[in-house]
Amino acid sequence: MLHAHFALDGATALPLRAFLKIPLLVTLHGYDVTTTDATFRKTIGGRLYLARRRQLWEKASLFLCVSQFIRKKAIEAGFPEKKLVVHYIGIDRQLFDYAPNQISRRSVLFVGRLVEKKGCSYLIEAMADIQKRHPDAELIIVGEGPEHAALVERAKQLSLHCRFMGARPQSTIHQLLQSARVFCVPSVTAATGDSEGLGMVFAEAQAMGVPVVSFQHGGIPEVVRHGETGLLATERDTVMLGQYIERLITDDQLWEEFSRAGSAWVRHRFDLEKQTKELEELYESVAKNPEGSQ
C-alpha cells in the first residue's frame, strides 16, 4: 500500500496508486485541512490538490487524522466521515527522557517556525511584562521563518532579554529542553486558516518533564492537559499567557506536579511503540480488505 503524509501529497500520489492498483492511506496533519481554498489556489500544488480533492476522497482507503480537532475540521471540509480515523503520532521516550529535579532552571523555550501560526509575537509581549518582575527569566527562541526580522525588532523595542538561536538540530533542542523551566509555543489561527493540528513538540517537552504553556487552540488541548500537565490561555490573550508562564516560574510545587504528570501522560498516550503498533493494525485492516480501496 501507499501511505502519504498531508492531503496534497495524497492527491499527488493518486496516479501512482492507480498504476500500482494498491490501497492509499493519507495522514492529515493540519494545514492541509484547515487552510482555505483561496490560499490553495495561489500555488500550483494547491490548485492540483483542489482539482483532485474529490477523487482523493473517493479513492483513498483511509485518512488518518493526527487529532480529534483535525478529524472535526476534515468533516467540515467534506472528507468522508467513515474514512476518518484519529491516530496520534508517537514519540521515542528513550530520546526524550524524563529529567526530574531540575527546578532551578529559569528559561522559557520556544521551538518552531517563525510564522504567524506559531504565535511567537504573543510570547514576546508576555515575556516583556514578566521580565519587569523577574529579570532572570530568559526567553530562548529556536527557529527560522519570514517573521524573524520583525520579531527581533520587537524584542529590541521592548528591551527583552531574549536569545534568537535560529534553526538548530534535534540534539541542541534536546539540551535546551533539559535546561528549560517552561516550554511555550502559543499557536493561533493564521489568516489563511492554518491551525495547529496537534504539535508533537508539546509531547516531547512534557516527556522530558517540562510543563507547557500555550493557547487553547487547535489540537493542543489533546496533547496538553490544562491544569494537569500545563496551562492553556484563551487564544491571543497575552495577559493570561504571561500570568500562566509566571505561575510556573514562581510556583515550585505546581511546577513539580506538572512536570511529573506531563511525563506520565506522554508515556500513556504518545508512546512510539504503542502508536506504531496501532498504525500497523490499521495497515493490516486495509490490507485484508483491498477491495474497499475503491
C-alpha positions in Angstrom: 0.0 0.0 0.0 0.9 3.7 -0.2 0.9 6.0 2.8 1.1 9.7 2.0 1.6 12.4 4.6 -0.6 15.5 4.0 -3.6 15.6 1.7 -1.7 17.4 -1.0 0.8 14.6 -1.3 -2.1 12.1 -1.3 -3.5 13.9 -4.3 -0.1 13.8 -6.0 0.1 10.1 -5.3 -3.3 9.2 -7.0 -1.8 8.3 -10.4 0.8 6.0 -8.7 -1.9 4.4 -6.7 -3.9 3.7 -9.9 -0.9 2.4 -11.7 0.1 0.0 -8.9 -3.5 -0.9 -8.1 -2.9 -0.8 -4.3 -4.6 1.0 -1.4 -3.7 4.5 -0.4 -3.7 5.9 3.1 -3.3 9.6 3.8 -2.3 11.3 7.1 -3.9 14.7 7.6 -1.6 16.8 9.7 -3.1 20.3 9.9 -2.7 22.9 7.2 -3.9 20.5 4.5 -7.3 20.5 6.2 -7.6 23.9 7.9 -6.2 26.2 5.1 -8.8 28.0 2.9 -9.3 27.1 -0.7 -8.5 30.7 -1.7 -5.0 30.2 -0.2 -4.6 26.8 -2.0 -5.4 28.5 -5.3 -2.3 30.7 -5.0 0.1 27.8 -5.7 0.5 25.1 -8.4 0.4 22.3 -5.8 -2.6 23.8 -4.1 -4.5 24.0 -7.4 -3.7 20.4 -8.3 -4.9 19.4 -4.9 -8.2 21.2 -5.3 -8.7 19.6 -8.8 -8.1 16.1 -7.4 -9.7 16.5 -3.9 -13.0 14.8 -4.6 -11.1 12.0 -6.4 -8.9 11.7 -3.3 -11.9 11.4 -1.0 -13.3 8.6 -3.3 -10.1 6.6 -3.9 -8.2 6.8 -0.6 -8.9 3.8 1.6 -8.4 5.7 4.9 -7.5 9.1 6.2 -5.5 9.2 9.5 -6.1 12.3 11.5 -3.4 13.5 13.9 -6.1 14.7 16.4 -9.8 14.9 17.1 -9.6 18.5 16.1 -8.3 17.6 12.6 -10.9 15.0 12.2 -13.6 17.5 13.0 -12.1 20.0 10.6 -11.8 17.3 7.9 -15.5 16.5 8.2 -16.4 20.2 7.9 -14.2 20.4 4.8 -16.1 17.5 3.1 -13.9 14.5 3.7 -15.9 11.2 4.0 -16.5 10.8 7.7 -16.5 6.9 7.6 -12.9 7.0 6.3 -11.6 9.3 9.0 -9.7 7.7 11.9 -7.8 9.5 14.7 -4.2 8.2 15.1 -1.8 10.1 17.4 1.8 10.1 16.3 4.1 8.7 19.0 7.5 9.9 20.3 10.6 7.9 21.2 10.7 8.2 25.0 14.3 7.0 25.0 15.2 10.1 23.1 13.0 12.4 25.2 13.7 11.0 28.7 12.4 12.5 31.9 14.9 14.7 33.7 13.5 15.3 37.2 14.6 17.7 40.0 15.9 20.5 37.7 13.8 23.0 39.4 16.5 25.7 39.4 16.1 26.2 35.6 14.6 29.6 34.7 14.4 29.8 30.9 11.3 29.8 28.7 11.8 27.9 25.4 10.1 28.4 22.1 10.8 25.9 19.2 9.1 26.3 15.9 9.0 28.1 12.6 8.8 31.9 12.9 5.4 32.1 11.1 2.1 33.7 12.0 0.6 30.3 13.2 3.2 29.7 15.8 2.3 32.9 17.7 5.9 33.9 18.8 4.9 37.6 18.8 2.4 36.9 21.6 5.1 35.2 23.7 7.5 38.1 23.2 4.8 40.5 24.5 4.1 38.3 27.5 7.8 37.8 28.4 8.5 41.6 28.3 5.9 42.1 31.0 7.2 39.1 33.0 10.8 40.3 32.9 9.8 43.5 34.7 9.2 41.4 37.8 11.6 38.5 37.0 14.6 39.9 35.2 16.4 36.5 35.3 13.6 34.8 33.3 15.2 34.4 29.9 13.4 33.7 26.6 15.1 31.4 24.1 13.7 31.2 20.5 14.7 28.4 18.2 13.6 28.5 14.6 13.7 30.5 11.4 11.0 31.9 9.2 9.6 35.0 7.5 8.7 36.8 10.8 12.3 36.6 12.1 13.3 40.2 11.4 10.0 41.7 12.8 10.3 39.6 15.9 13.9 40.6 16.5 12.9 44.3 16.1 10.0 43.9 18.5 12.2 42.3 21.1 14.7 45.2 20.9 11.9 47.7 21.2 10.8 46.0 24.5 14.4 45.6 25.8 13.6 41.9 26.1 16.3 39.6 27.4 16.0 37.1 24.6 18.2 34.8 22.5 17.3 34.1 18.9 19.2 30.9 18.1 18.0 30.2 14.5 17.4 26.7 13.3 19.1 24.1 15.4 19.5 20.3 15.2 17.4 17.9 17.4 20.4 17.3 19.7 20.6 21.0 20.6 16.8 21.2 21.2 17.1 18.2 23.5 19.8 20.0 25.5 17.7 23.2 25.7 14.7 21.3 26.9 16.9 19.8 29.7 17.6 23.3 31.0 14.1 24.9 30.3 11.6 25.8 33.0 8.7 26.3 30.7 8.0 25.3 27.0 5.8 27.8 25.2 4.6 27.9 21.6 1.4 29.9 21.7 -0.1 28.8 18.3 -3.0 30.7 16.8 -5.2 30.5 13.7 -3.4 32.2 10.8 -5.1 34.5 8.3 -5.0 31.6 5.8 -7.0 29.4 8.3 -3.9 27.3 9.0 -4.1 25.9 12.5 -2.1 23.6 14.8 -3.1 20.0 14.1 -1.6 18.7 17.3 2.1 19.7 17.9 4.3 16.8 18.8 6.9 19.2 20.2 4.5 19.7 23.1 4.6 16.0 23.8 8.4 16.0 23.6 8.7 18.8 26.1 6.3 17.1 28.5 8.1 13.7 28.2 11.2 15.4 29.5 9.3 16.9 32.4 9.0 20.5 31.0 5.5 21.9 31.6 3.8 23.6 28.7 2.1 27.0 28.4 0.2 27.8 25.2 -3.2 28.8 23.9 -6.4 26.9 23.9 -6.1 26.3 20.1 -6.4 23.5 17.5 -5.3 20.1 18.7 -3.1 21.4 21.5 -5.7 20.6 24.3 -5.4 16.9 23.2 -1.7 16.8 24.0 -1.5 19.3 26.9 -3.9 18.7 29.7 -4.9 22.1 31.1 -4.3 22.3 34.9 -2.6 18.9 35.0 0.5 19.0 32.6 0.4 22.6 31.6 -1.7 25.7 31.3 -3.7 26.9 28.2 -4.7 30.5 27.9 -7.5 31.9 25.8 -6.2 32.3 22.2 -4.4 35.6 21.6 -4.8 36.6 25.3 -1.2 37.8 26.0 -2.0 38.8 29.6 -3.3 35.4 30.5 -0.4 33.8 28.7 2.0 35.8 30.8 0.2 35.0 34.0 0.4 31.3 33.3 4.1 31.4 32.5 4.8 33.4 35.6 2.9 30.9 37.8 5.2 28.1 36.6 8.3 30.2 37.0 7.4 31.1 40.6 5.4 28.1 42.0 7.9 25.3 42.6 5.3 22.8 43.9 2.9 23.4 40.9 5.9 23.0 38.5 6.9 19.7 40.1 3.3 18.4 39.9 3.0 19.3 36.2 6.5 18.0 35.4 5.7 14.5 36.8 2.2 14.5 35.4 3.3 15.5 31.9 5.9 12.8 31.6 3.4 10.2 32.8 0.7 11.5 30.4 3.0 11.3 27.3 4.1 7.8 28.3 0.5 6.7 28.5 -0.8 8.4 25.3 2.0 9.1 22.9 4.5 6.3 23.3 6.1 5.5 20.0 6.0 1.7 20.3 2.3 1.7 21.2 1.3 4.2 18.5 3.3 2.3 15.9 1.6 -0.9 16.8 -1.8 0.8 16.3 -0.6 2.0 12.9 0.4 -1.5 11.9 -3.0 -2.7 12.9 -4.6 -0.1 10.7 -2.3 -1.2 7.8 -3.4 -4.8 8.3 -7.1 -3.9 8.4 -6.7 -2.1 5.0 -4.5 -4.9 3.5 -7.1 -7.5 4.4 -9.8 -5.6 2.5 -8.1 -4.2 -0.6 -11.5 -4.2 -2.4 -12.5 -1.4 -0.1 -9.9 0.9 -1.5 -12.2 1.8 -4.4 
